[in-house]
Amino acid sequence: MVEDDLRIPELVRRWKDLEHLEMETKPSSFLEAVVEIGRNCPRFVGLKVRGLIGREDAKALAQCLPELKHLELRKSYLTKDELLVVIGGCRKLETLTVKDCLGFQADDEILKLVSRIEWFEHEGSMLVYSYTCSNIGSRSTLQRIASLMTWIFSDVAGDVTIYVDGQSFLLHKFPMVSRSGKIWKMVVESREPDLSRLELHEVPGGAEAFELAAKFCYGTNFEITASNVAQLRCIAEYLEMTEQYQERNLIVRAEALLNEFTNLKYSRVEIDEVRFEWAECMLDYI
């Protein structure tokens, strides 16, 4: 797949009469491909791609493809800032499809700017924080967000490496900051637009616990059991995975399961052991 991605710019250079290009996911060579299209394909008018559309991607589209007439970015992660860059640079757009995207909602500013575009589709797109930072997000909405995140990030290269106890995790900033207040603060406070490395110190539960928390951030299914719930409750506290960032976040989920251990499935001794492990872990963290 990587080799095929790298060949796209080379192929584009040969396709002088290329008018439309559809890519199921954004390739690793996307920026180079857009540049080559702008240089070598004077008749190019239509592009369809899905993935994480970052600032450099938006700039490339605006600067290299100003004659673009049809653009589809459905089911992509696209913030309002990046969308405005594209709209501002591709001023000959006739159709723009950004349905089911994460990262923006079509507000008055966007609708005013796209009024010149004949066909603008944005249904289903959402600014995630308007749901995750409030108590009005329905479970179906949250499930839809998780599904879209899995769809978007499954074929997109990670953009941040997080180091925990000497072990590295190549991840994506967006799903992590959507649930973790600690990582959100680290990204914002770094003031680096292209931050690609973070280090976490004195992580309760170490790399093993962090890996489970990361899976939770991505919406990956895994079982919370008596053997890992205390660890998860501690790492959730450390990462500040509160309801402020997303409804039914890890602190609430782990705490609820701790409370459910009063049923007959577990003995009193097992319950006490789990709660002792959690208390001991929290004391170490504090």
Residue, then its C-alpha position, 0 to 999 in steps of 0.5 A: m500500500v505504501e509503495d502504491d501511495l508513493r507511485i501516485p505523483e509519478l503516475v500523475r506526471r504521466w497523465k497529462d490529460l487527467e481531469h478527475l481523480e478519486m482516492e478511497t483514502k488520502p495517500s501518504s504522498f497526497l501533498e506531492a500528488v496535488v503539486e504534480i497535478g497542478r503542474n502537469c494536468p491543465r484540464f484537471v477539475g475534479l478530486k475525491v479523497r477521504g482522510l485527515i485534511g490538515r493545514e498543509d493539505a488545505k493550502a496545497l489544494a488552494q494554491c495548486l488547484p485554483e481551477l478545481k470545479h468539483l471537490e468531495l471530502r466526505k467522511s474526512y476530518l476537516t476543521k473550519d479553518e482548513l475548510l475556509v482555506v480551501i473555499g478561499g483558494c478554490r474559487k471556481l468550485e461548482t460542487l463541494t461535498v463535505k458530508d459526514c465530516l468531523g471538525f466543523q459545522a456549517d455556520d453563517e460564515i461558511l454558508k456565506l462564503v459558499s453561497r457562490i458554489e452551485w452545490f454545497e453538501h454538508e449534512g451530517s458534519m459536526l464539530v465534535y466538541s459541541y457534542t462531547c463537551s456537553n451533556i446533550g449528546s445522545r448515545s447514538t450521536l456518540q456512537r456515530i462519532a466513534s464510527l466516523m473516527t474509526w473510518i477516518f483514522s484507519d488509513v491515516a498515518g499517525d501525527v504524534t508519538i507519545y512516549v510512556d516508560g520508554q515505549s512509543f505509541l504512534l497515534h493521532k492527536f484528534p482522538m486523544v485530545s477529544r477524550s484526554g484533558k491532559i493531552w489536550k492541554m499539552v498540545v495547546e500549551s506547546r504552541e507548536p503547530d506541528l507538534s509530533r512528540l509528547e512524553l508522559h511521566e510517572v504514568p500509573g499502570g505504565a505503558e500497558a494501562f496507557e495502551l488500553a486508554a488509547k484504545f478507549c480514545y479510538g473507540t476500540n472495543f475491549e473488555i473492562t474486567a476486575s483485573n484491569v478496572a483499577q488500572l483503568r480508573c487510575i490512568a483515566e484520572y491521570l489523563e483527565m478523561t472527564e465528562q468535560y471532554q466527552e460524555r461517558n468518558l473513561i473515569v465514569r465508565a471505570e467508576a461505574l464498573l467498580n460500583e457494579f462489583t457489588n453483584l453476586k458475580y464477585s466475592r467480597v474479597e475480590i471486590d475489596e482487592v480491586r478497590f484496594e488496588w485502585a486506592e493504592c494506585m491513586l495514592d501513588y499518583i497523588 
